[in-house]
Amino acid sequence: MTRSAWLLGAFGLLGSGFAAAAQDADFNVTYHVERTPAAQLSIETCGKAVVEVATQAGLRSATQSYPDQLVTISGGADGNGAFIVQCIAVGDTTVSVVQGIDYRQQKGALGAFADQAFAAVKAAAQ
């Protein structure tokens, strides 16, 4: 067997092992994306809406802001899951990306939070 054939076979075996491990993963992702005219929703307003909902839900959160470009809010609950929300300025549009990751196979508290955060961002648009 040539060296390249051996390497190709080894990578194939490794890849199939990774795919099997990914199928057994204990997590669930809830994902939402919305495009809103920036005149109706700024990235700052988008970020504030998410922080308010996270505070009300009792989740810890951290905000990073890059003026006129991006606001990122991330956080979660120890042992339950995590969330990340990005409010992105794209020309005259605000793109909101909301993700909730539950540390279990079915949608749980962080998936439900992602739904609430997404609804809050949509409601914040004027």
Buried (B, 14 or more C-beta within 10 A) or exposed (E): EEEEEEEEEEEEEEEEEEEEEEEEEEEBEBEBEBEBEBEEBBBBBBBBBBBBBBEEBEBEBEBEBEEEEBBBBBBBBEEBBBBBBBBBBEEEBBBBBBBBBBBBEEBBBBBBBBBBBBBBBBEBBE
